[in-house]
């Protein structure tokens, strides 16, 4: 599945601005969008998932997910099935090009970040190095 097929992003004009190019910097898969929508509905919150990066974890950086109540003016936004994924500018430097997915297996269920910038990661997938 291509990245373009996994998210419903806005279509831009022939000459995209830097802001338009930022909207394609991250992708939210349909399965992740469905899970965020379900969680947000249970908590009576908007369907906005914030992905940020913090120092720590066993590989140097760790992903942090939160339901957000709003979108900041400088956030990068991707949308899939009416759910928004937002990333702040500092975190975007470390996750640009990533796909946020939701996977269920015998070992459990979790959001998974496929990050092309990560040079190493831990076994649980929640931390990474660049």
CORVENWO-V136984 format. One record per residue. N is the residue number from 1. SS is DSSP state (2 for helix, 1 for strand, 0 for the rest). NEAR is the number of other ideal C-beta (glycine too) atoms within 8 Angstrom. D_CENTER is the distance of its C-alpha to the mean C-alpha in Angstrom with 1 decimal. Layout:
# CORVENWO-V136984
N|SS|NEAR|D_CENTER, N|SS|NEAR|D_CENTER
This chain:
# CORVENWO-V136984
1|0|3|16.9, 2|0|5|15.9, 3|2|7|12.5, 4|2|6|14.3, 5|2|5|15.5, 6|2|12|12.3, 7|0|12|11.0, 8|0|5|13.5, 9|0|10|13.1, 10|0|6|16.1, 11|0|3|19.0, 12|0|7|20.4, 13|0|5|24.0, 14|0|3|25.6, 15|0|4|25.2, 16|0|8|21.6, 17|0|7|21.3, 18|2|6|19.1, 19|2|6|17.0, 20|2|11|16.7, 21|2|9|15.7, 22|2|9|12.8, 23|0|12|11.4, 24|0|8|11.0, 25|0|11|9.4, 26|1|15|5.9, 27|1|14|5.9, 28|1|17|5.5, 29|0|13|8.7, 30|2|9|11.6, 31|2|9|12.2, 32|2|16|8.9, 33|2|14|9.9, 34|2|11|13.3, 35|2|10|12.8, 36|2|15|11.0, 37|2|12|13.9, 38|2|8|16.4, 39|2|9|15.5, 40|2|14|15.6, 41|2|8|18.8, 42|2|6|20.4, 43|0|7|19.7, 44|0|5|20.7, 45|0|8|17.7, 46|0|8|15.7, 47|0|12|12.8, 48|1|16|10.2, 49|1|16|7.3, 50|1|11|7.1, 51|1|16|5.3, 52|1|10|8.5, 53|1|11|10.7, 54|1|7|14.3, 55|1|5|17.4, 56|1|7|18.7, 57|0|10|18.4, 58|0|4|20.6, 59|0|11|19.1, 60|1|9|18.8, 61|1|14|15.2, 62|1|12|13.1, 63|1|13|9.6, 64|1|8|9.9, 65|1|7|8.5, 66|1|7|10.6, 67|1|12|11.6, 68|0|10|12.4, 69|0|6|15.7, 70|0|6|15.3, 71|0|9|13.6, 72|0|7|15.3, 73|0|4|17.1, 74|0|5|15.5, 75|0|10|11.8, 76|1|11|9.9, 77|1|9|8.9, 78|1|14|7.8, 79|1|13|9.7, 80|1|15|10.6, 81|0|9|13.8, 82|0|7|14.1, 83|1|16|10.9, 84|1|11|8.8, 85|1|16|5.2, 86|1|14|6.8, 87|1|14|7.1, 88|0|11|10.7, 89|2|9|12.9, 90|2|6|13.8, 91|2|11|10.5, 92|2|13|9.7, 93|2|7|12.8, 94|2|10|11.6, 95|2|15|8.2, 96|0|9|9.4, 97|0|8|9.6, 98|1|13|6.9, 99|1|11|6.1, 100|1|16|4.4, 101|1|11|7.9, 102|1|14|10.5, 103|1|8|13.8, 104|1|5|17.2, 105|1|6|20.1, 106|0|2|23.4, 107|0|3|21.9, 108|1|5|19.6, 109|1|6|16.3, 110|1|7|12.9, 111|1|10|9.2, 112|1|9|9.0, 113|1|13|7.1, 114|1|8|9.3, 115|0|11|9.8, 116|0|6|12.8, 117|0|10|13.8, 118|0|9|14.4, 119|0|6|18.2, 120|1|6|18.5, 121|1|10|16.9, 122|0|10|18.4, 123|0|4|19.6, 124|0|5|17.3, 125|0|8|14.1, 126|0|7|13.0, 127|1|14|14.3, 128|1|16|14.8, 129|1|10|17.1, 130|0|8|17.2
